[in-house]
Amino acid sequence: MVFHMKTTLNISDVIMKRLKEEAARQGKTMSELVEAALRAFLANQRKEVKLPPLPSFESGGSFVDPSDRKSVYDLMEQL
């Protein structure tokens, strides 16, 4: 058995006019369009997923400062 709830919403006159026009165009009730829009909106809400932390390791430091282009090129030439 499906239950429906009546409620009151404050909707701007501009949106209400467009809703009435769209309902008439589609041959549906305004309630059907509002419910469909809310269903679509709620279905697209992403649930926040807590990800585990990324693994970390001690690399022992770097051989060269990556922001120093010349030292990077010098090191690459040695390899």
Protein Blocks (a to p, Z undefined) as FASTA:
>chain_A
ZZdddddddddfklmmmmmmmmmmnopafklmmmmmmmmmmmmpccdddddddddddehi
afbdfklmklmmmmmmmZZ
